[in-house]
Amino acid sequence: MITLTDIAYVRSGAADLEKATRFATEIVGLQRVDTGEPGVAHLRADGRHHSLALVEGPSGVIASAFTVADDDALALAETELEQRGFRVARGDADAARSRHVTRFIAFDDPFGNRVELVTGQETMAEPVRLTRPSSGISEFGHMCFDAPDVREAHRFWSTTFNARVSDWIGDNACLMRIDQVHHKLAVFRGDGPGLCHVNFQTATLDDIFRNWHFLEENEVDIVMGPGKHPTSGSVFLYFRGPEGITYEYATGGLPIDEATWVARTFDSARPESLDMWQGPVSRPSTQPQLPSPVAVDASRSGR
């Protein structure tokens, strides 16, 4: 079994890089890190070098990444994935520099979502300088993929990796943890692979409501919220940005006690299973997965 230690970043294609970057900074509030790399905007939310990279090109999610402990763990992950029949690509030095990691490998999950496993993700020494400090963003919280079969997705993530289910929303969603956070990975049922949404945590409940008013004043398309998830207990606000990305702000939620937690199942037909405050609910729109390259570096691949 491969042990994931944290989420790392989302890498997303942007047909209009300037517009997408302006939204991510001026509206979402993320800090742009000036790297001098043409055609790539690295966007920071916390101590990581970046949590979101917008790459000039076709619109769609390129890859979503997790960290593993070290190079030995990465090598073992590569071997295990190949033994399970997955085609694995090693990232070359230029690709690793763009991702601000030491090394990485990439593969497609059984549903076509491109996943990268990385080591040595760069940490920034200086405090994050949010473009819009009033957003209150405190960290990159979680990623949500789409898959046509949520139960099969859970089987993949819980047998290949150390992901454990925290809660089910019928057969429509599986919320999984890799540490004490209720979920850092979620899978929603969708027609094909893609990024359902990307989450940024805020420090306080007040931040959520300030953001709500700010988004309304700026005529941003609010998908759902403010509301409260009965699963994690977090207060949320979903909204759409350019290039088909759905963003989420959330705050609160109780940590998981591994000794006592038992996964629950909520009825997906009941709106309050998504929002216990019983506000209007709407499924976040997915940014489709872009076709994967043959290999990030063709020097090695599995089946």
C-alpha positions, -999 to +999 in steps of 0.1 A: +000+000+000+012+035-009+012+061+019+001+096+009+013+122+034-006+153+021-022+170-009+003+190-029-012+210-058-036+212-087-022+219-121-048+233-145-048+245-181-060+280-189-070+292-224-070+328-211-042+327-185-044+364-177-081+363-169-078+331-149-049+344-129-066+377-122-096+358-108-075+336-087-057+365-071-081+394-071-113+374-064-102+342-047-073+360-029-044+337-037-008+351-039+010+348-072+045+337-068+068+353-093+090+325-107+098+340-141+085+308-159+066+319-190+031+306-194+026+294-158+011+312-129+019+297-095-006+306-069+000+302-031-024+297-002-001+286+026+034+275+033+036+255+001+053+271-028+020+269-046-013+250-043-026+259-078-007+263-110-024+277-141-007+267-173-014+285-206-030+261-230-062+242-234-087+246-206-090+216-183-073+200-153-039+187-161-030+168-129-037+167-092-008+159-068-001+142-035+031+141-015+048+109-003+075+108+024+107+107+004+125+093-027+124+058-014+087+060-009+083+074-044+103+045-058+082+020-040+051+037-052+063+035-088+070-002-084+037-010-068+017+009-094+034-009-122+028-042-105-009-033-104-008-027-141-007+011-142+014+029-168+037+052-148+057+082-161+087+097-144+088+135-145+120+150-160+140+177-144+123+206-162+089+193-153+099+189-116+113+225-116+080+238-129+062+220-101+088+231-075+093+195-063+124+173-061+109+144-081+076+131-092+058+103-111+025+105-129-002+080-137-039+079-146-064+064-120-088+038-133-112+065-144-088+087-163-079+113-136-042+123-139-025+119-106+011+130-096+030+117-066+058+141-055+087+144-031+104+175-018+076+200-024+091+234-019+082+253+013+083+291+013+101+307+043+082+340+041+046+343+053+020+341+026+008+375+013-027+370+001-037+394-027-070+399-009-062+395+028-098+398+038-105+364+021-090+349+053-075+319+034-055+298+058-046+267+037-052+245+007-078+222+021-088+194-003-094+182-039-124+166-054-123+143-084-151+130-106-156+093-114-185+073-129-185+048-100-179+062-066-177+027-049-150+016-073-131+048-068-132+042-031-119+006-036-090+020-057-080+047-033-084+026-001-065-005-014-038+011-035-033+040-010-039+048+026-072+067+020-100+058+045-136+067+040-149+092+065-185+095+051-206+085+021-233+105+004-252+076-010-235+064-042-229+100-052-199+110-031-172+094-010-152+117+014-118+102+023-090+111+047-053+105+047-047+121+081-069+135+109-087+160+085-122+147+077-113+146+040-085+158+018-098+138-011-134+135-023-148+117-053-182+127-067-201+107-093-197+122-128-198+111-164-160+113-168-128+122-151-122+158-139-118+182-111-151+187-093-138+215-071-107+228-052-110+238-016-093+266+004-099+268+041-105+301+058-095+310+094-130+319+107-167+318+100-166+356+096-143+351+066-170+330+049-196+356+052-173+385+042-164+364+011-200+358+004-208+395+003-176+402-017-185+376-043-220+389-046-208+425-050-185+414-078-212+394-095-194+361-092-214+330-099-221+314-065-229+277-068-240+270-033-239+284+002-232+297+026-242+264+041-230+237+065-220+202+055-234+175+080-205+153+070-174+173+080-193+200+099-176+227+079-194+259+067-189+262+030-193+285+000-189+273-036-184+296-066-173+293-102-143+309-118-129+310-153-118+279-172-145+258-156-129+257-121-152+255-091-136+270-060-148+264-024-141+283+008-148+264+040-141+267+077-145+246+108-150+208+110-139+184+136-108+163+134-112+125+130-105+103+160-092+071+143-100+051+175-137+059+175-148+072+140-173+051+121-181+061+085-217+072+080-240+071+050-261+101+042-291+099+018-281+116-015-317+123-023-321+146+006-308+182+001-299+184+038-273+157+033-253+184+015-265+215+035-279+209+070-291+245+070-314+234+041-304+261+017-306+257-021-282+230-033-265+226-066-238+202-078-204+219-085-195+220-121-165+199-131-134+210-150-128+181-174-096+162-173-073+169-203-059+139-221-027+127-205+005+129-224+021+097-234+047+102-207+060+132-187+094+116-194+095+087-218+126+071-201+104+047-181+069+035-181+048+006-170+022-013-190 
